[in-house]
Amino acid sequence: MERYLKLAQGQLALATPTAIYTCPIGYSAVVRHIRLANPTGSAREVSLRQGGVTDASVILPETSVVAGGWGEFDGTIMVGEGEVIYGHSDAASAVTYALYGLEVEI
């Protein structure tokens, strides 16, 4: 079974990478779209990682999202069963995220 859905939505944590999406057991996932929005009055630095929290896991390096702005990714990120995508911002609860994609039963 396949299902296209909003995989995750929330606010990025401060400083340390925190899990924002974990692929369910019994599924693999294809992340097709990521939106990062900054509704605050200051630019914010954000970063995303896949499968770990080290620099070797970076899929979006430190990137600035301008005040009142957003950034989007349209592409393909394969996520294996139980694998985690992590995110963080330079300010707690300042930048929101939404991940959309396909979960495929394996």
ABEGO torsion letter per residue (X at the ends): XBBBBBABBEBBBBGBBBBABBBBBGBBBBBABBBBBBABABBBBBBBBBGEABAAABABBBBBBBBGBBBBBBEBBBBBBGBBBBBBBABBGABBBBBBEBBBBX
